Amino acid sequence: MKILEFLSQKAILTDIKSVKKEDVIKEMVDALVEAGEVDKRHRAKLCEALMAREALGSTAIGQGVAIPHAKCDCVEKLVAAFALSRKGIDFDSLDGEPAYIFFLLLAPQDSAGPHLKALARISRLLKDKYFRDSLRSCADDKAIIRIISQEDEKKI
């Protein structure tokens, strides 16, 4: 599974303004709404589902990375948004460090397989320090897409 198969290229934020976990999630859901990937009337429900998942345990996996994710019956297909924070955000990370790289993943309620494959793919790629550093140094969405595309091609 390639990340660019489910990452919305219109929902890439290179410098999010939010400084709190819940606001990051809202800002990223808004990016998916603006990209036309999810219906605006489901915004609150999606944010609620994502925050409910956070309540079970932080989705910040350490090394400056967070992968907020949820399944919801108001989503028709697996879709992701990407964001960078230049300052870093306290996301209750496992290692206590701030998060800088965010992949927000939404999946239909009945898509356990693709949802888990996408999570595994993202977390596997983000274990690579060079990949993380490359993403963090990107100035625009085109650079982010190029780097993700290069990784997609070499690590299937």
C-alpha positions as MATLAB code, in Angstrom:
seq = 'MKILEFLSQKAILTDIKSVKKEDVIKEMVDALVEAGEVDKRHRAKLCEALMAREALGSTAIGQGVAIPHAKCDCVEKLVAAFALSRKGIDFDSLDGEPAYIFFLLLAPQDSAGPHLKALARISRLLKDKYFRDSLRSCADDKAIIRIISQEDEKKI';
ca = [
       0.000    0.000    0.000;
       1.372    3.371   -1.016;
       0.769    6.478    1.087;
      -0.133    8.546   -1.960;
      -3.039    6.133   -2.604;
      -4.875    7.559    0.418;
      -3.132   10.858    1.273;
      -5.172   13.806    0.027;
      -2.685   16.005   -1.819;
      -5.012   18.961   -1.209;
      -4.896   18.382    2.566;
      -1.215   19.012    3.214;
      -0.426   21.731    5.743;
       3.206   22.839    5.849;
       2.937   25.080    8.899;
      -0.045   24.446   11.138;
      -1.066   27.278   13.421;
      -2.529   25.141   16.217;
      -0.646   24.651   19.465;
      -2.950   22.153   21.235;
      -3.754   18.540   20.374;
      -7.486   19.087   19.822;
      -6.857   22.158   17.654;
      -4.351   20.253   15.496;
      -6.999   17.598   14.889;
      -9.622   20.224   14.021;
      -7.246   22.038   11.677;
      -6.401   18.798    9.866;
     -10.056   17.719    9.588;
     -10.814   21.182    8.192;
      -8.100   20.607    5.560;
      -9.865   17.388    4.517;
     -13.208   19.227    4.381;
     -11.701   21.989    2.231;
     -10.103   19.370   -0.027;
     -13.545   17.858   -0.580;
     -12.527   14.533    0.993;
     -15.076   14.602    3.836;
     -18.434   16.333    4.143;
     -18.456   19.535    6.211;
     -21.562   18.412    8.114;
     -19.507   15.519    9.577;
     -16.706   17.754   10.903;
     -17.795   17.648   14.558;
     -18.444   13.895   14.440;
     -14.997   13.237   12.952;
     -13.247   15.439   15.512;
     -15.181   13.650   18.256;
     -14.144   10.211   16.929;
     -10.496   11.283   16.715;
     -10.514   12.733   20.240;
     -12.233    9.586   21.566;
      -9.374    7.572   20.059;
      -6.847    9.928   21.711;
      -8.591    9.347   25.042;
      -7.721    5.636   24.749;
      -4.043    6.515   24.446;
      -2.010    9.074   22.574;
      -1.391    8.469   18.882;
       1.933   10.308   19.164;
       4.375    7.461   18.593;
       7.528    9.344   19.543;
      10.442   10.804   17.591;
       8.339   13.879   16.743;
       5.547   11.921   15.037;
       1.801   11.644   15.682;
      -0.721    9.604   13.692;
      -4.189   10.580   14.924;
      -6.675    8.136   13.436;
     -10.264    6.956   13.722;
     -12.916    4.932   11.955;
     -16.249    6.597   11.312;
     -19.424    5.636    9.457;
     -19.468    9.069    7.798;
     -16.272    8.349    5.822;
     -16.587    6.484    2.522;
     -12.933    5.652    1.861;
      -9.580    5.626    3.592;
      -8.224    9.187    3.528;
      -5.345   11.032    5.182;
      -4.152   14.575    5.760;
      -0.573   15.604    6.501;
       0.708   18.489    8.595;
       3.973   19.916    9.850;
       4.416   22.022   12.964;
       7.517   24.190   12.939;
       7.428   24.745   16.725;
       6.350   21.289   17.865;
       3.204   20.437   19.794;
       2.702   18.597   23.066;
       0.704   15.597   21.865;
       1.212   13.401   24.959;
       3.893   11.484   23.085;
       5.219    8.176   24.383;
       8.726    9.666   24.603;
       7.563   12.979   26.104;
       8.882   14.925   23.083;
       6.791   17.374   21.044;
       5.291   16.212   17.730;
       6.250   17.947   14.482;
       4.955   15.514   11.841;
       1.265   14.586   11.701;
      -0.572   12.083    9.549;
      -4.298   12.148   10.284;
      -6.042    9.020    9.044;
      -9.788    8.454    8.652;
     -11.358    5.185    7.586;
     -14.843    3.756    7.085;
     -16.217    1.859   10.073;
     -15.895   -1.538    8.354;
     -12.376   -1.177    6.937;
     -10.154   -2.717    9.601;
      -7.718   -4.246    7.084;
      -6.915   -1.144    4.995;
      -6.944    1.054    8.114;
      -4.351   -1.117    9.880;
      -2.240   -1.486    6.714;
      -2.167    2.299    6.299;
      -1.180    2.824    9.952;
       1.560    0.208    9.667;
       2.859    1.714    6.414;
       3.012    5.252    7.832;
       4.651    4.213   11.100;
       7.182    1.991    9.309;
       8.273    4.841    6.994;
       8.440    7.328    9.865;
      10.840    5.131   11.827;
      13.458    6.270    9.284;
      15.215    9.347   10.702;
      16.321   10.557    7.261;
      12.704   10.428    6.020;
      11.461   12.334    9.098;
      14.193   14.961    8.762;
      13.474   15.317    5.031;
       9.772   15.912    5.705;
      10.499   18.437    8.446;
      12.734   20.460    6.145;
      10.084   20.780    3.405;
       8.975   24.320    2.582;
       5.875   23.484    0.558;
       3.354   20.746   -0.253;
       5.092   19.861   -3.544;
       8.300   18.986   -1.680;
       6.335   16.842    0.795;
       4.569   14.980   -2.027;
       7.911   14.434   -3.810;
       9.561   12.961   -0.693;
       6.597   10.714    0.121;
       6.448    9.590   -3.516;
      10.145    8.671   -3.468;
       9.634    6.611   -0.305;
       6.518    4.962   -1.760;
       8.542    3.818   -4.773;
      11.387    2.231   -2.866;
       9.682    0.621    0.133;
       6.637   -1.344   -0.923;
];
